[in-house]
């Protein structure tokens, strides 16, 4: 006879602290819905439903004429260039800052195990890069890319340059923060072993931390590149070019059939970026 199936392990009881946190979150959500007067029931009423249906039907049929599609080719390519160049700039700015913002690489971290105790002056100087980089990353990501682009438009004028800088600075703050957390959560035993054999700290990071976290870093970078496609379209509304600017023009001219075509092209660009990202992830798996 076969042994009876093992019973699943008992679920640990919810502690008072966990219950308090969950109750607090639920209360905050309910209070937010009440304060903002959000009422989803309105969406199910005949009047709003009819208005949404009439607005939606205005987008059909989309303009699929060859003459119009030919005019959208350059903006589509420009959108890809905005997202790619902006993400590349974000990587160049965010990665060095993430190395300084990761606690693994500072005094008290695993790479300093076995070192003699540090004095107050050394502790202060050692912590300065950590806090400065954290402050810079917070400042970069606290301002949306749309606001950054509006600021850079005053310097570069209308065009893709402002969009690239807007995406680059805002995404640098996001990439730097997430990269730092990824490297902090990476198993540092390989780096500690390298240090024990005489490797310098940069060598321990290069051969111990980065190889172990590379796939996760790459995956998140590709995800931000996909997000950059959408951001590039939004920045088009402030004159950064690309499909977003064409969408803004067509909506302002009430040419909704052309707006539908442009939105479909943007969807295809995001789908293409998702396909490329998945292939790259498999390539480096």
C-alpha positions as CSV (number, residue, x, y, z in Angstrom):
1,X,0.0,0.0,0.0
2,X,1.2,3.5,-0.8
3,X,1.8,5.8,2.1
4,X,-1.0,8.4,2.7
5,X,-0.2,11.8,1.3
6,X,1.6,14.0,3.8
7,X,-0.6,16.8,5.1
8,X,0.5,20.3,4.2
9,X,2.4,22.2,6.8
10,X,0.3,24.3,9.2
11,X,0.1,27.9,8.2
12,X,1.8,30.1,10.9
13,X,-0.6,32.3,12.7
14,X,-0.7,36.0,11.8
15,X,1.0,38.0,14.5
16,X,-0.5,41.1,16.1
17,X,2.1,43.3,14.3
18,X,1.3,41.8,10.9
19,X,-2.4,42.2,11.4
20,X,-1.9,45.8,12.4
21,X,0.1,46.5,9.3
22,X,-2.5,44.9,7.0
23,X,-5.3,46.7,8.7
24,X,-3.4,50.0,8.4
25,X,-2.9,49.4,4.6
26,X,-6.6,48.6,4.1
27,X,-7.6,51.7,6.0
28,X,-5.3,53.8,3.9
29,X,-6.7,52.4,0.7
30,X,-10.3,53.0,1.8
31,X,-9.5,56.5,3.0
32,X,-7.8,57.3,-0.3
33,X,-10.8,56.1,-2.3
34,X,-13.1,58.2,-0.1
35,X,-11.0,61.3,-0.2
36,X,-10.6,61.2,-4.0
37,X,-14.3,60.5,-4.4
38,X,-13.6,57.6,-6.7
39,X,-16.8,55.9,-7.7
40,X,-16.5,53.0,-10.2
41,X,-20.3,52.7,-10.3
42,X,-20.4,55.8,-12.5
43,X,-18.7,53.9,-15.3
44,X,-21.6,51.4,-15.4
45,X,-24.3,54.1,-15.8
46,X,-25.9,54.5,-19.3
47,X,-24.8,58.1,-19.8
48,X,-21.0,57.6,-19.3
49,X,-21.2,54.2,-21.2
50,X,-22.8,55.9,-24.2
51,X,-20.2,58.7,-24.1
52,X,-17.3,56.3,-24.0
53,X,-18.8,54.2,-26.8
54,X,-19.3,57.2,-29.0
55,X,-15.7,58.4,-28.3
56,X,-14.3,54.9,-29.0
57,X,-16.2,54.5,-32.3
58,X,-14.6,57.8,-33.5
59,X,-11.3,56.0,-33.8
60,X,-12.7,53.6,-36.4
61,X,-11.8,52.8,-39.1
62,X,-8.1,53.6,-38.6
63,X,-6.3,55.4,-41.5
64,X,-4.3,52.6,-43.2
65,X,-3.6,54.5,-46.4
66,X,-0.1,54.1,-47.7
67,X,0.4,57.8,-47.9
68,X,-0.3,58.3,-44.2
69,X,1.6,55.1,-43.1
70,X,4.7,56.5,-45.0
71,X,4.6,59.7,-43.0
72,X,4.6,57.7,-39.7
73,X,7.8,55.7,-40.5
74,X,10.2,58.4,-39.4
75,X,8.4,59.2,-36.1
76,X,8.3,55.5,-35.3
77,X,12.1,55.2,-35.9
78,X,12.5,58.3,-33.8
79,X,10.6,56.8,-30.9
80,X,12.9,53.7,-30.9
81,X,15.9,56.0,-31.0
82,X,14.6,58.1,-28.1
83,X,14.0,55.0,-25.9
84,X,17.3,53.4,-26.8
85,X,19.5,56.5,-26.4
86,X,17.7,57.5,-23.2
87,X,18.1,54.1,-21.7
88,X,21.8,54.0,-22.7
89,X,22.3,57.4,-21.1
90,X,20.5,56.2,-17.9
91,X,22.8,53.2,-17.8
92,X,25.9,55.3,-18.1
93,X,24.8,57.6,-15.3
94,X,23.0,55.1,-13.0
95,X,25.5,52.2,-13.0
96,X,28.4,54.1,-11.4
97,X,26.1,55.7,-8.9
98,X,24.7,52.3,-8.0
99,X,28.2,51.0,-7.1
100,X,28.5,53.9,-4.7
101,X,25.0,53.5,-3.4
102,X,25.2,49.8,-2.6
103,X,26.0,49.1,1.0
104,X,27.9,46.0,0.1
105,X,30.9,48.1,-1.1
106,X,31.2,50.4,1.9
107,X,32.6,50.2,5.4
108,X,30.7,47.6,7.4
109,X,29.9,45.6,4.3
110,X,31.1,42.1,3.5
111,X,34.1,43.3,1.5
112,X,35.5,44.9,4.6
113,X,35.4,41.8,6.8
114,X,38.7,41.2,8.6
115,X,39.8,44.8,8.2
116,X,41.0,46.7,11.4
117,X,38.4,48.9,13.0
118,X,38.0,52.2,11.3
119,X,38.2,55.5,13.1
120,X,35.5,58.2,13.1
121,X,37.1,60.2,10.3
122,X,37.5,57.2,8.1
123,X,33.9,56.1,8.8
124,X,32.6,59.6,7.9
125,X,34.7,59.8,4.7
126,X,33.7,56.2,3.8
127,X,30.0,56.9,4.2
128,X,30.0,60.2,2.3
129,X,29.9,58.6,-1.2
130,X,27.1,56.3,-0.1
131,X,24.9,59.2,1.1
132,X,25.8,61.6,-1.7
133,X,25.0,58.9,-4.4
134,X,21.7,58.0,-2.6
135,X,20.7,61.7,-2.5
136,X,21.5,62.1,-6.2
137,X,19.5,59.0,-7.2
138,X,16.6,60.2,-5.1
139,X,16.6,63.6,-6.8
140,X,16.8,62.1,-10.3
141,X,13.9,59.7,-9.9
142,X,11.7,62.0,-7.8
143,X,11.1,64.2,-10.9
144,X,9.2,62.5,-13.7
145,X,10.8,62.3,-17.1
146,X,8.1,64.6,-18.5
147,X,9.2,67.4,-16.1
148,X,12.9,66.8,-16.9
149,X,12.1,67.0,-20.6
150,X,10.3,70.4,-20.1
151,X,13.4,71.7,-18.2
152,X,15.8,70.5,-21.0
153,X,13.6,72.0,-23.7
154,X,14.6,75.4,-22.3
155,X,18.3,74.4,-23.0
156,X,18.2,72.3,-26.2
157,X,15.0,73.6,-27.8
158,X,12.2,71.4,-29.2
159,X,13.4,68.0,-30.5
160,X,14.6,64.6,-29.5
161,X,17.6,65.9,-27.5
162,X,15.3,67.0,-24.7
163,X,13.5,63.7,-24.7
164,X,16.7,61.7,-24.5
165,X,18.0,63.8,-21.6
166,X,14.6,63.6,-19.8
167,X,14.5,59.8,-20.1
168,X,18.2,59.5,-19.3
169,X,18.2,61.5,-16.1
170,X,14.9,60.1,-14.7
171,X,15.7,56.5,-15.6
172,X,19.2,56.9,-14.2
173,X,17.7,57.4,-10.8
174,X,15.5,54.4,-11.1
175,X,18.3,52.1,-12.5
176,X,20.8,53.2,-9.9
177,X,18.4,52.6,-7.0
178,X,17.4,49.1,-8.3
179,X,20.9,48.1,-9.3
180,X,22.2,49.0,-5.8
181,X,19.5,46.9,-4.2
182,X,20.2,44.0,-6.6
183,X,23.9,44.0,-5.8
184,X,23.1,44.3,-2.0
185,X,21.0,41.2,-2.3
186,X,23.5,39.2,-4.2
187,X,25.4,36.4,-2.4
188,X,28.8,38.0,-1.5
189,X,30.5,34.7,-0.6
190,X,32.4,34.5,-3.9
191,X,33.6,38.1,-3.5
192,X,34.7,37.4,0.1
193,X,36.6,34.3,-1.0
194,X,38.4,36.4,-3.6
195,X,39.3,39.0,-1.0
196,X,40.7,36.2,1.2
197,X,43.0,35.1,-1.7
198,X,44.4,38.7,-2.0
199,X,42.1,40.2,-4.6
200,X,41.4,43.9,-4.3
201,X,37.9,45.2,-3.6
202,X,37.3,46.3,-7.3
203,X,38.5,42.9,-8.4
204,X,36.2,41.2,-5.9
205,X,33.3,43.3,-7.3
206,X,34.2,42.7,-10.9
207,X,34.6,38.9,-10.6
208,X,32.5,38.1,-7.6
209,X,29.4,40.4,-7.4
210,X,28.8,41.5,-11.0
211,X,28.8,38.0,-12.6
212,X,26.3,36.7,-10.0
213,X,23.9,39.7,-10.5
214,X,24.4,40.2,-14.3
215,X,21.3,38.4,-15.5
216,X,19.1,40.3,-13.1
217,X,20.7,43.6,-14.0
218,X,20.3,42.9,-17.7
219,X,16.7,41.9,-17.2
220,X,15.8,45.1,-15.4
221,X,17.7,47.2,-17.9
222,X,15.7,45.6,-20.8
223,X,12.5,46.2,-18.9
224,X,13.3,49.9,-18.5
225,X,14.0,50.0,-22.2
226,X,10.5,48.7,-22.9
227,X,9.2,51.4,-20.5
228,X,11.2,53.9,-22.5
229,X,9.1,53.3,-25.6
230,X,6.0,54.4,-23.7
231,X,7.9,57.3,-22.1
232,X,9.1,58.4,-25.5
233,X,5.6,58.6,-26.7
234,X,4.5,60.7,-23.7
235,X,7.4,63.1,-24.2
236,X,6.2,63.7,-27.8
237,X,3.4,65.8,-26.2
238,X,6.0,68.4,-25.1
239,X,7.7,68.5,-28.5
240,X,10.3,65.8,-28.1
241,X,9.3,64.2,-31.5
242,X,8.4,60.6,-32.2
243,X,5.0,59.0,-32.4
244,X,3.8,60.9,-29.3
245,X,4.1,64.2,-31.1
246,X,2.1,62.9,-34.0
247,X,-0.6,61.5,-31.7
248,X,-0.8,64.9,-30.0
249,X,-1.2,66.7,-33.4
250,X,-3.8,64.2,-34.7
251,X,-5.9,64.5,-31.5
252,X,-5.7,68.3,-31.6
253,X,-7.0,68.2,-35.2
254,X,-9.7,65.7,-34.2
255,X,-8.3,63.2,-36.7
256,X,-9.1,60.2,-34.5
257,X,-8.8,57.7,-37.3
258,X,-5.2,58.7,-37.6
259,X,-4.7,58.6,-33.9
260,X,-5.9,55.0,-33.9
261,X,-3.2,54.1,-36.4
262,X,-0.5,55.8,-34.4
263,X,-1.6,54.1,-31.2
264,X,-1.5,50.7,-33.0
265,X,2.0,51.5,-34.2
266,X,3.1,52.3,-30.7
267,X,1.6,49.0,-29.5
268,X,3.6,47.2,-32.2
269,X,6.8,49.0,-31.1
270,X,6.3,47.9,-27.5
271,X,5.6,44.3,-28.6
272,X,8.7,44.4,-30.7
273,X,10.8,45.6,-27.8
274,X,9.3,42.8,-25.6
275,X,10.3,40.2,-28.3
276,X,13.8,41.6,-28.5
277,X,14.2,41.6,-24.7
278,X,13.0,38.0,-24.3
279,X,15.5,36.9,-27.0
280,X,18.4,38.7,-25.3
281,X,17.4,37.2,-21.9
282,X,17.5,33.7,-23.4
283,X,20.8,34.5,-25.1
284,X,22.5,35.5,-21.8
285,X,20.7,32.9,-19.7
